[in-house]
Amino acid sequence: MPHSSVLPSISLPTGITGTWRWDFDAGLFFADERVCRLFDLPSAWGRLGVSSERFLEQLHHQDRVSLTARVAAVRRRQDPFFEIYRVLGPAQSVIWVRSFGLPVREADGSCRSYVGLILSARTSLAVSEAPEDELVDTLIRAHDLAEGLGIDIVSRLLQVVLLETGRQIATNMTQDAPPSG
């Protein structure tokens, strides 16, 4: 049974947090400001790249080893991944997140990095006001349903749709953000 289908937070509304890139060869994790805030890391580190080891320190200790092993297995197969895990946020708060990633294939067919998005699971069952959150939540529920029914092709297609949706929303967020400085 996939890890994502056994956690209790599956049906909770989600909030789009941000986007990331993990460069395995360089051993660096890059993230936008929202992901850095969630992981309680300086935003400059996200732009410049934080060491994989330092990034992994921000994962809940009970999830760190298993998540690292699952990411390594997915990377070997060069498959998309969909994971749910806990992050140590500001003031050592524990935050459940969903992470989606796609391999970036080089010209020689190798996979040296992954790109993706992180969604934070809310602890409240309150209905979200943001239409983007509702869209992502609906896609996640559809993914979970397809996965639970064992319809792998639909589950994988929905993973790709979720990633593209996140990319589009992140692009819109960036375009809508006020200029900094």
C-alpha positions in Angstrom: 0.0 0.0 0.0 1.5 3.4 -0.9 2.6 5.6 2.0 0.2 8.4 1.0 -2.9 6.3 1.3 -2.5 5.5 5.1 -2.2 8.9 6.6 -5.2 10.5 8.3 -4.8 14.0 6.8 -5.7 12.9 3.3 -9.1 14.5 3.2 -8.1 17.8 4.8 -8.1 20.9 2.6 -4.7 21.9 1.4 -2.9 25.2 0.9 -0.4 25.7 -1.9 2.9 26.4 -0.3 5.5 26.7 -3.1 7.9 25.1 -5.5 11.3 23.5 -5.2 14.1 21.8 -7.1 16.4 19.1 -5.7 19.8 18.9 -7.5 21.1 15.4 -6.5 24.5 15.8 -8.2 25.2 19.1 -6.5 23.6 17.9 -3.2 21.5 21.1 -3.1 17.8 21.8 -2.5 16.4 25.0 -4.0 13.1 26.5 -3.0 11.0 29.5 -3.3 10.4 31.9 -0.3 7.1 30.1 0.8 8.8 26.7 1.0 11.7 28.3 3.0 9.3 29.8 5.4 7.5 26.5 5.9 10.8 24.7 6.5 12.1 27.5 8.7 15.0 28.2 6.5 16.3 31.6 5.3 14.9 32.5 1.9 18.4 33.3 0.6 19.3 29.6 1.2 16.4 28.6 -1.0 17.6 30.8 -3.9 21.3 29.8 -3.5 20.6 26.2 -2.6 20.7 24.6 0.8 22.7 21.3 1.4 20.5 18.2 1.1 21.7 17.3 4.6 20.5 20.6 6.0 17.2 20.3 4.2 16.6 16.8 5.5 17.2 18.0 9.1 13.9 19.9 8.7 12.0 16.7 8.2 10.4 15.2 11.2 12.8 12.6 12.7 10.2 9.8 12.3 9.8 10.5 8.6 13.4 11.3 7.6 14.8 7.8 7.0 11.8 6.4 5.2 11.3 9.5 3.0 15.0 9.5 2.0 14.7 5.8 1.1 11.5 6.3 -1.0 13.0 9.3 -2.8 16.1 7.3 -3.6 14.0 4.4 -5.0 11.8 6.8 -7.1 15.0 8.5 -8.4 16.5 5.2 -9.5 13.3 4.5 -11.5 13.0 8.1 -12.6 9.3 8.1 -11.7 7.2 11.0 -10.5 6.7 10.9 -6.7 3.9 11.8 -4.4 4.7 11.8 -0.7 3.1 13.0 2.6 5.4 13.7 5.5 6.0 16.1 8.4 8.2 19.2 8.4 9.7 20.9 11.4 8.5 24.5 10.8 9.0 27.7 12.8 9.4 27.3 16.5 9.8 23.5 15.9 6.1 23.2 15.0 5.1 20.0 13.2 3.4 20.6 9.8 2.0 17.9 7.5 2.8 18.4 3.8 2.2 16.7 0.5 5.0 16.9 -2.0 4.8 16.2 -5.7 7.9 15.8 -7.8 8.9 15.1 -11.4 12.3 14.0 -12.7 14.2 16.3 -14.9 15.9 14.2 -17.5 19.1 15.3 -19.1 19.9 14.8 -22.8 21.7 11.5 -22.0 18.5 10.2 -20.3 19.9 10.5 -16.8 18.0 12.1 -13.9 20.1 14.5 -11.9 17.3 16.6 -10.3 13.6 16.7 -9.5 11.3 19.7 -9.5 8.0 19.9 -7.7 5.6 21.6 -5.3 4.7 21.3 -1.7 1.2 21.7 -0.3 0.6 22.1 3.4 -2.2 20.2 5.0 -4.4 22.3 7.3 -5.3 21.2 10.7 -8.8 22.7 10.4 -11.7 21.3 8.4 -12.8 24.9 7.5 -13.7 25.3 3.8 -11.0 27.2 1.9 -11.9 30.5 0.4 -9.2 30.3 -2.3 -10.4 28.7 -5.6 -6.8 27.4 -6.2 -6.9 25.5 -3.0 -10.3 24.0 -3.9 -9.0 22.9 -7.3 -5.9 21.3 -5.8 -7.9 19.6 -3.0 -10.3 18.2 -5.6 -7.5 16.8 -7.7 -5.9 15.3 -4.6 -9.1 13.6 -3.7 -9.5 12.3 -7.2 -5.9 11.0 -7.1 -6.5 9.3 -3.7 -9.7 7.7 -5.0 -7.9 6.4 -8.2 -5.1 5.1 -6.1 -7.4 3.4 -3.6 -9.3 1.7 -6.5 -6.0 0.5 -8.0 -6.4 2.5 -11.2 -2.7 3.2 -11.6 -2.8 5.0 -15.0 -5.4 7.5 -13.7 -3.4 8.0 -10.4 -0.3 8.8 -12.4 -2.1 11.1 -14.8 -3.5 13.0 -11.8 0.0 13.3 -10.3 1.1 15.0 -13.5 -2.0 17.2 -13.6 -1.3 18.2 -10.0 2.2 19.1 -10.8 1.2 21.2 -13.8 -1.6 22.8 -11.8 1.0 23.7 -9.1 3.4 25.1 -11.7 0.6 27.3 -13.2 -0.5 28.5 -9.8 3.1 29.3 -8.7 3.5 31.2 -12.0 0.4 33.2 -11.3 1.5 33.8 -7.7 4.8 35.1 -8.9 3.2 37.4 -11.5 0.6 38.7 -9.0 3.2 39.4 -6.2 4.1 43.0 -5.6 7.7 43.9 -6.5 10.1 43.4 -3.7 12.5 46.1 -2.6 
